[in-house]
Amino acid sequence: MNTFTNKIPDATIRRLSLYLRYLEDFGRSGIANVASGVLAERGGTTAAQVRKDLSYLGSFGKRGLGYSVAELTGVLRTVLGLDCTWRVALLGAGRIGTALFEYQPFRKRGFNITTVIDNDPCKVGSRLGDVTIRGEDDLECALRDDGTDLVIVAVPALVAQQLVDRVVAAGIKAVLNYAPVPLRLPGDVALRNVSMLVELESLSHALARGRR
């Protein structure tokens, strides 16, 4: 039986997530086994890095045959917490929030947005898909009543921190932040920031460098 440690570096977790996507593609193509070099080539890394990443999961794979696609897929899904479903609250039903709600891969991975919060009186009480939008005054009750596991923040920068403070006080331990502002959270709350502006600036740097 494979055992794995909880102390997997964040950078490794991100690569494991990519490996899972590649393995699922291989599985759909009927490929039974895959070598570390194949995963490395697909992910733009090295076979040594792949083997190091997978060593956190335990000892499996056979010399000359590589890794069982089905077995490794199952292990990665367990490590990434994808063998269960998660109830997600979305803060903000604007353009970004609506796009996130409608993003089907979330549901396919087991992330179900069951709560939507917004402060626009014209939106509160209306429906986004099959979810009724609730007002900010209902935030704590909504998180509790819906059994929320994690929160996605897609609100303006000015209100993001105060809302997240309430989210943390309500006992939420995982936050995905799309708001264009750094958030201050306790050490026991997992935070991931998604900054489209930072990514665009990184691309603009690459373009500008190429023109010099």
DOTOR-715320 format. One record per residue (C-alpha): x negated, y negated, z negated; residue in three letters. Coordinates in nm, 2 decimals. Each point is the difference from the previous one (the first is absolute). Example, Ala and Ser with C-alpha at 12.3 -4.5 7.8 and 13.67 -1.06 7.14 Angstrom:
BEGIN
+--------+--------+--------+--------+
|     c1 |     c2 |     c3 | residu |
+--------+--------+--------+--------+
|  -1.23 |   0.45 |  -0.78 |    Ala |
|  -0.14 |  -0.34 |   0.07 |    Ser |
+--------+--------+--------+--------+
END
This chain:
BEGIN
+--------+--------+--------+--------+
|     c1 |     c2 |     c3 | residu |
+--------+--------+--------+--------+
|   0.00 |   0.00 |   0.00 |    Met |
|  -0.13 |  -0.35 |   0.09 |    Asn |
|  -0.05 |  -0.25 |  -0.28 |    Thr |
|  -0.07 |  -0.37 |   0.05 |    Phe |
|  -0.10 |  -0.29 |  -0.22 |    Thr |
|   0.22 |  -0.31 |  -0.05 |    Asn |
|  -0.31 |  -0.22 |   0.03 |    Lys |
|  -0.01 |  -0.02 |   0.38 |    Ile |
|  -0.14 |  -0.34 |   0.12 |    Pro |
|   0.24 |  -0.23 |   0.18 |    Asp |
|  -0.20 |   0.00 |   0.32 |    Ala |
|   0.02 |   0.38 |   0.00 |    Thr |
|   0.37 |   0.00 |  -0.06 |    Ile |
|   0.04 |  -0.23 |   0.31 |    Arg |
|  -0.20 |   0.25 |   0.21 |    Arg |
|   0.20 |   0.29 |  -0.13 |    Leu |
|   0.32 |  -0.17 |   0.11 |    Ser |
|  -0.15 |  -0.03 |   0.35 |    Leu |
|  -0.11 |   0.36 |   0.00 |    Tyr |
|   0.35 |   0.10 |  -0.09 |    Leu |
|   0.14 |  -0.17 |   0.31 |    Arg |
|  -0.26 |   0.17 |   0.22 |    Tyr |
|   0.08 |   0.34 |  -0.15 |    Leu |
|   0.37 |  -0.05 |   0.06 |    Glu |
|  -0.08 |  -0.08 |   0.36 |    Asp |
|  -0.21 |   0.32 |   0.03 |    Phe |
|   0.28 |   0.20 |  -0.16 |    Gly |
|   0.26 |  -0.12 |   0.24 |    Arg |
|  -0.24 |   0.10 |   0.28 |    Ser |
|  -0.03 |   0.35 |  -0.13 |    Gly |
|  -0.36 |  -0.03 |  -0.12 |    Ile |
|  -0.06 |   0.24 |  -0.30 |    Ala |
|  -0.35 |  -0.10 |  -0.11 |    Asn |
|  -0.20 |  -0.32 |   0.03 |    Val |
|  -0.37 |  -0.07 |  -0.07 |    Ala |
|  -0.13 |  -0.29 |  -0.20 |    Ser |
|  -0.17 |  -0.14 |   0.31 |    Gly |
|   0.34 |  -0.02 |   0.18 |    Val |
|   0.15 |  -0.19 |  -0.28 |    Leu |
|  -0.30 |  -0.23 |  -0.01 |    Ala |
|   0.01 |  -0.07 |   0.37 |    Glu |
|   0.37 |  -0.08 |  -0.02 |    Arg |
|  -0.05 |  -0.23 |  -0.30 |    Gly |
|  -0.32 |  -0.17 |   0.11 |    Gly |
|  -0.21 |   0.13 |  -0.28 |    Thr |
|  -0.25 |   0.29 |  -0.05 |    Thr |
|   0.05 |   0.37 |  -0.08 |    Ala |
|  -0.20 |  -0.05 |  -0.32 |    Ala |
|   0.25 |  -0.27 |  -0.11 |    Gln |
|   0.30 |   0.22 |   0.08 |    Val |
|  -0.15 |   0.29 |  -0.21 |    Arg |
|  -0.08 |  -0.24 |  -0.28 |    Lys |
|   0.35 |  -0.14 |   0.00 |    Asp |
|   0.16 |   0.35 |   0.00 |    Leu |
|  -0.23 |   0.12 |  -0.27 |    Ser |
|   0.21 |  -0.20 |  -0.25 |    Tyr |
|   0.29 |   0.24 |   0.08 |    Leu |
|  -0.18 |   0.31 |  -0.09 |    Gly |
|  -0.17 |   0.28 |   0.19 |    Ser |
|   0.16 |   0.13 |   0.31 |    Phe |
|  -0.07 |   0.04 |   0.37 |    Gly |
|  -0.20 |   0.27 |   0.16 |    Lys |
|  -0.34 |  -0.03 |   0.17 |    Arg |
|   0.04 |   0.05 |   0.38 |    Gly |
|   0.38 |  -0.05 |  -0.02 |    Leu |
|   0.03 |  -0.33 |  -0.17 |    Gly |
|   0.31 |  -0.10 |  -0.20 |    Tyr |
|   0.34 |   0.15 |   0.03 |    Ser |
|   0.22 |  -0.28 |   0.14 |    Val |
|   0.31 |   0.12 |  -0.19 |    Ala |
|  -0.18 |   0.05 |  -0.33 |    Glu |
|  -0.19 |  -0.33 |   0.02 |    Leu |
|   0.32 |  -0.18 |   0.10 |    Thr |
|   0.18 |   0.14 |  -0.31 |    Gly |
|  -0.29 |  -0.09 |  -0.23 |    Val |
|  -0.02 |  -0.36 |   0.13 |    Leu |
|   0.37 |  -0.05 |  -0.03 |    Arg |
|  -0.02 |   0.11 |  -0.37 |    Thr |
|  -0.30 |  -0.22 |  -0.07 |    Val |
|   0.17 |  -0.31 |   0.16 |    Leu |
|   0.32 |   0.07 |  -0.19 |    Gly |
|   0.20 |   0.07 |   0.32 |    Leu |
|   0.15 |   0.32 |  -0.12 |    Asp |
|   0.27 |  -0.20 |  -0.18 |    Cys |
|   0.21 |  -0.31 |   0.08 |    Thr |
|  -0.04 |  -0.34 |  -0.15 |    Trp |
|   0.26 |  -0.27 |  -0.06 |    Arg |
|  -0.12 |  -0.34 |   0.11 |    Val |
|   0.13 |  -0.35 |  -0.08 |    Ala |
|  -0.06 |  -0.27 |   0.26 |    Leu |
|  -0.03 |  -0.35 |  -0.12 |    Leu |
|   0.10 |  -0.24 |   0.28 |    Gly |
|   0.24 |   0.06 |   0.29 |    Ala |
|  -0.15 |  -0.25 |   0.24 |    Gly |
|  -0.16 |   0.08 |   0.33 |    Arg |
|  -0.29 |   0.20 |  -0.15 |    Ile |
|   0.22 |   0.17 |  -0.25 |    Gly |
|   0.26 |   0.10 |   0.26 |    Thr |
|  -0.28 |   0.13 |   0.23 |    Ala |
|  -0.14 |   0.21 |  -0.29 |    Leu |
|   0.35 |   0.13 |  -0.09 |    Phe |
|   0.05 |   0.12 |   0.36 |    Glu |
|  -0.34 |   0.16 |   0.03 |    Tyr |
|   0.09 |   0.37 |   0.05 |    Gln |
|  -0.34 |   0.15 |  -0.09 |    Pro |
|   0.06 |  -0.10 |  -0.36 |    Phe |
|   0.30 |   0.23 |  -0.03 |    Arg |
|  -0.17 |   0.28 |   0.19 |    Lys |
|  -0.28 |  -0.01 |  -0.26 |    Arg |
|   0.25 |   0.00 |  -0.29 |    Gly |
|   0.01 |  -0.37 |  -0.09 |    Phe |
|   0.36 |  -0.09 |  -0.02 |    Asn |
|   0.09 |  -0.36 |  -0.05 |    Ile |
|   0.30 |   0.02 |  -0.23 |    Thr |
|   0.00 |  -0.35 |  -0.14 |    Thr |
|  -0.02 |  -0.34 |   0.18 |    Val |
|  -0.03 |  -0.33 |  -0.20 |    Ile |
|   0.03 |  -0.35 |   0.15 |    Asp |
|   0.08 |  -0.35 |  -0.14 |    Asn |
|   0.20 |  -0.12 |   0.31 |    Asp |
|   0.37 |  -0.03 |  -0.10 |    Pro |
|   0.09 |   0.06 |   0.36 |    Cys |
|  -0.18 |   0.34 |  -0.01 |    Lys |
|   0.09 |   0.12 |  -0.35 |    Val |
|   0.29 |   0.24 |   0.02 |    Gly |
|  -0.05 |   0.07 |   0.37 |    Ser |
|  -0.15 |   0.32 |   0.12 |    Arg |
|  -0.34 |   0.09 |   0.15 |    Leu |
|   0.05 |   0.33 |   0.16 |    Gly |
|   0.17 |   0.21 |  -0.26 |    Asp |
|  -0.12 |  -0.21 |  -0.30 |    Val |
|   0.18 |  -0.29 |  -0.16 |    Thr |
|  -0.22 |  -0.30 |  -0.06 |    Ile |
|  -0.01 |  -0.10 |  -0.36 |    Arg |
|  -0.10 |  -0.34 |  -0.15 |    Gly |
|  -0.31 |  -0.07 |  -0.20 |    Glu |
|   0.20 |  -0.02 |  -0.32 |    Asp |
|   0.07 |   0.37 |   0.04 |    Asp |
|  -0.37 |   0.10 |   0.05 |    Leu |
|  -0.06 |   0.18 |  -0.32 |    Glu |
|   0.34 |   0.18 |   0.00 |    Cys |
|  -0.04 |   0.10 |   0.36 |    Ala |
|  -0.35 |   0.15 |  -0.06 |    Leu |
|   0.14 |   0.19 |  -0.30 |    Arg |
|   0.33 |   0.11 |   0.16 |    Asp |
|  -0.17 |   0.12 |   0.32 |    Asp |
|  -0.29 |   0.18 |  -0.17 |    Gly |
|  -0.25 |  -0.20 |   0.19 |    Thr |
|  -0.35 |   0.15 |   0.03 |    Asp |
|  -0.18 |  -0.28 |   0.19 |    Leu |
|   0.06 |  -0.35 |   0.13 |    Val |
|  -0.08 |  -0.17 |   0.33 |    Ile |
|  -0.04 |  -0.38 |  -0.03 |    Val |
|   0.10 |  -0.20 |   0.31 |    Ala |
|   0.08 |  -0.34 |  -0.15 |    Val |
|  -0.15 |  -0.34 |   0.03 |    Pro |
|  -0.33 |  -0.06 |  -0.19 |    Ala |
|   0.16 |  -0.25 |  -0.24 |    Leu |
|   0.23 |   0.26 |  -0.16 |    Val |
|  -0.20 |   0.32 |   0.04 |    Ala |
|  -0.19 |  -0.01 |  -0.33 |    Gln |
|   0.30 |  -0.07 |  -0.22 |    Gln |
|   0.20 |   0.27 |   0.17 |    Leu |
|  -0.28 |   0.25 |  -0.03 |    Val |
|  -0.04 |  -0.09 |  -0.37 |    Asp |
|   0.37 |   0.10 |  -0.05 |    Arg |
|  -0.06 |   0.32 |   0.20 |    Val |
|  -0.30 |   0.10 |  -0.22 |    Val |
|   0.20 |  -0.08 |  -0.31 |    Ala |
|   0.27 |   0.23 |   0.12 |    Ala |
|  -0.25 |   0.29 |   0.01 |    Gly |
|  -0.09 |   0.02 |   0.37 |    Ile |
|  -0.36 |   0.14 |   0.05 |    Lys |
|  -0.05 |  -0.04 |   0.37 |    Ala |
|   0.02 |  -0.32 |   0.22 |    Val |
|  -0.05 |  -0.05 |   0.37 |    Leu |
|  -0.05 |  -0.37 |   0.07 |    Asn |
|   0.07 |  -0.17 |   0.33 |    Tyr |
|   0.03 |  -0.35 |  -0.16 |    Ala |
|  -0.28 |  -0.23 |   0.11 |    Pro |
|  -0.14 |  -0.04 |  -0.35 |    Val |
|  -0.23 |   0.20 |  -0.24 |    Pro |
|   0.20 |   0.15 |  -0.28 |    Leu |
|  -0.11 |   0.05 |  -0.36 |    Arg |
|   0.10 |   0.34 |  -0.14 |    Leu |
|  -0.09 |   0.21 |  -0.30 |    Pro |
|  -0.27 |   0.26 |   0.05 |    Gly |
|   0.25 |   0.28 |  -0.02 |    Asp |
|   0.21 |  -0.12 |   0.29 |    Val |
|  -0.12 |   0.11 |   0.35 |    Ala |
|  -0.01 |  -0.29 |   0.24 |    Leu |
|  -0.05 |   0.01 |   0.38 |    Arg |
|  -0.01 |  -0.33 |   0.20 |    Asn |
|   0.09 |  -0.02 |   0.37 |    Val |
|  -0.12 |  -0.33 |   0.15 |    Ser |
|   0.08 |  -0.04 |   0.36 |    Met |
|  -0.18 |  -0.34 |   0.00 |    Leu |
|  -0.32 |   0.16 |  -0.13 |    Val |
|   0.01 |   0.26 |   0.27 |    Glu |
|   0.07 |  -0.26 |   0.27 |    Leu |
|  -0.29 |  -0.21 |  -0.13 |    Glu |
|  -0.23 |   0.31 |   0.02 |    Ser |
|   0.10 |   0.04 |   0.36 |    Leu |
|  -0.05 |  -0.36 |   0.08 |    Ser |
|  -0.35 |   0.02 |  -0.15 |    His |
|  -0.07 |   0.29 |   0.23 |    Ala |
|   0.12 |  -0.19 |   0.30 |    Leu |
|  -0.19 |  -0.32 |  -0.09 |    Ala |
|  -0.32 |   0.20 |  -0.06 |    Arg |
|   0.03 |   0.16 |   0.34 |    Gly |
|   0.02 |  -0.35 |   0.16 |    Arg |
|  -0.32 |  -0.13 |  -0.16 |    Arg |
+--------+--------+--------+--------+
END
